[in-house]
Amino acid sequence: FFKEKIVFENIIPGIEKVMPIIPAKEYKHVWHQKALSEFAQIRKQPNYGMEKMLHTVRCPGIFTLQRHGWISRTWQDITIETNGDGENFSWTTPIDQKRIGPSDYVSGHPKQQLQIYMDNWKSDTLKTVLKINTGWTCIVPKGYYLLEMPVPYLDENRFTTLPGYFDRDQGPAQMNVQLLWHIMKGKTLIKAGTPIAQYVLVPKKQFEMEVRSVQPSNIHQVFEMINSSRFVKNYNEMKKLFRKIT
């Protein structure tokens, strides 16, 4: 049996070759290249390295997250058309997926399944949730959930992916992606290869939580952070802070 491995299978023959699920680190975000190009120019400046500098490409939180897990993409073009009533939509694709698979590529959940329970549903969001029937299923390693979530920091404003868990105990799960749609009127093209979801494994193990003030043994770490975060040291201000937290 599959050991320490996550398995993605597509019930539509050929999709695994045409548009496979890929490791997230392999997807090339266009905005990354813009940021990296700018940073390369900054590094050429004569005063580079002589003072502290914040830049997006040096943020470990963004790029570590973006490289983690796997990404699912649309395997063919989709056009979504809305008429301005805030609820209805129509769609078309070059290939009729029902001829090669068990369902249409696109469907939806009516407002009765989610929107009517929400008090603060955004006015720029269709009340019907779009559903992309990807054909993908997954076998999740024992002891984990598979978290489906929006692709972090994706340069996309037409839709928002709704998150959810897949559980091994439920058997092979259909990885259909639910989207909040933000174009209220008009026809929109979602090109083949558009990222629609990112997946990461989450341990089922739960941990106890403790909420506390900083411990005396950790105070020196706090002050080291404060001291290193400022160009001009104000020791009187740090003394006041020390008395406040102790």
N, C-alpha and C positions, 0 to 999 in steps of 0.2 A: 504493500500500500504506500501511498505517497507520504514520505516522512520529511518533516521540516521544509515543506514546499507548499506554495500556494499555486493552485492550478486554475487557469482561465480557459474555458472551452466555449466555442461558438457553435450553436446549433444550425447555423447557416453555412454550408460548406464554402470555403474560399475566403471568408471574411478574415480568418486568422492570418492569411497571406496578404490580402489587399490592404487591410488597416488593422494590424494587430494592436492589442494593448501593449504599451511600451513602458519601460522604466522611466519614471519622471525625470531623471537626470538626462535622458536622451532628448527631451523636448526642448527646442530652441525658441525661447521667448524673444520676440523682436526687440522689445524694450531693453532687454539685457545688453544687446549689442550696442545700443545707443549709449547706455550708461557706461559700459566698458570703454567705448571709444572716447567719451568725455574724460574718463579717469586717466586714460593713457595720455591725453594731452596735458592733464594737470601734472602728471609725473614728470613731464618734460620741463616744467617751469623751474627756474633757478633756485627758488626758495622751497621747493618740495622737500619735505622731511624735516624742516626747521621748526615747524609748529604743528600742533595737533590739528587734524582735519577730519571732519565727518563726511562720509560719502556713502551713497547707497550700496555700491559694490562691496563695501567693507562690512556690511551688516550680516552677521552670521545667522540671525533669526530668519531673515527672508530666504536666503539661498539654501540653507540647510533644509528648511521645510520644503522648498520647491524641488529639491533633489530626492526627496524621500517618497517611496512608494511607487505607484504605477498610474498611468494616464490612459483613459479611454477617449477615443475620438470618433466623430461621425465618419461613416464609411462611404457615404455618397452625399451629393448636394441635397439640401432641403430648402424649399421656399416656404415661409410662413406668412400668411396674409391675415390682417385684422381689419375690421370695418369701423372701429371707433366706438362700438357699444360696450366695450370693457369686458366682454365675456366670450364671444365667439371668435373662432379662427378657422382657416382652411390651410391646407398644405399640399405640396406636390413634390415628387422626387423623380429623377430620371428612370429609376428601376422600381417596378412594383414589387416590394419585398414579399407580399403575400404569395407571389408565384414561386419563390425560392425558400420561403420560411413560413412559420406558423402565424404571423401577424403582420399588420401594416407597420411601417417604420415609425410612424407618428400617431399618437392618440392623445387623449386628455382625460383629466379628472375634473368633473363639474364642480362648481363652487360649493355644492352641498357636502363635499368630502373634506374641505379645509377652510375655504375663505369665510364661510358664514360663521365660523367659530372665532374669528379674529376681530378684535375691536380696532386695530390700527393698520389694516391692510393698506399698502401704499397705493395712492391714486394713479400712479404710472405703471401699475402691474395688472395684467389680465387676471380676472377672477378664476378663470379656468387654468389649472396646472397642466402644462404640456408634458407628455410622456414620450421619451425616445426608447423604442423597443429595440435594443441593441443586438439581441441574440446571444449576448454573452452570459455565461453562468460561471460560478466559481466554487471551488472546493477549498474551504478555509482550513488552515492547520489547526490541530487540536489545541485548545486552550486560548484561542484568539477570536476576536471579532474582526471583521473587515469593515473599516469605516469608509463610506462613500461621502465625498465632500466636494465643494467647489475647488477648482484648480487655484491654489493660492497665488495672489497677485497676478492673475490673468488680466490682460488688457482687453476687457470685454464688458460692455454695458447693455447688450441686448437681452441677456438672460442671466438668471442666478440659479445655480444648481442647489437643490434641496438635499441636505445630508441624511444619512441613514446607516444602519448597521446590517451586515450579513453575518449569519451565525451557522457554523458547521452543523449544529444539531437540527437545523431546519432542512438539511439536505442540500443538494445543488441548487443554488439560488439564482433566479433570473435577475441580472444586473441592469434593469431598466432605469433610466435616468429621468428624474422629475425636474422640470424647469419652471421657474417663475419667468414669465415673458413680459418684457418692458416696452415693447413697441406697440402702442395702442392703435395706430392706424397706418396701414400701408403694407407693402410687400417687402420682405427681407430675405436675403439669401444667406444661408449658413453653408459655407463651403465644406466639401469633403476634407477631412483631416482637422476639423475644428475641435479642440479639446473641450469636453463637456463634463468630465469628472476626474477626480484624483482619488486613489485608494491607498490606505495605509492600514497595517495590522496593529491592533490594539489588544494588549493582554487582558484576559478576562479577570485576572487577579485584582482584587480591590485592596487598597491600602488604608490604614487608619490615618486620620488627619489631626494635626496639632496646630493651633494658632497661638502665637506667643510673641512677646517683645524680644528684641535682640538680646542674646545671652552675653554676659560679661566677657566670655572668652572670644566672642566675635566682634567686640567693639573695635579692636585694632583694625579689623578688615573694613569696617565702615569708614573709619577715618583715613585709611589708606586710599579708599575710593574717592572720598571728598578731596583729599590732598592732591591726588593725581588728576582730578577733573578740572582743576583751575590753573590758569597761567600765573595769577597773582595770589599768593598765599595770605589769608587773613586769619592769623592765629587767634586773635581775640574772638572772632566769630566762631571759630572751631571750638574754643573753650566754652563758649555759651551753649553751643550745641551739645557738647559733651555733658555739661551739667543737666541739660534738658532730658537727654535720653537715659541718664543714669540716676 
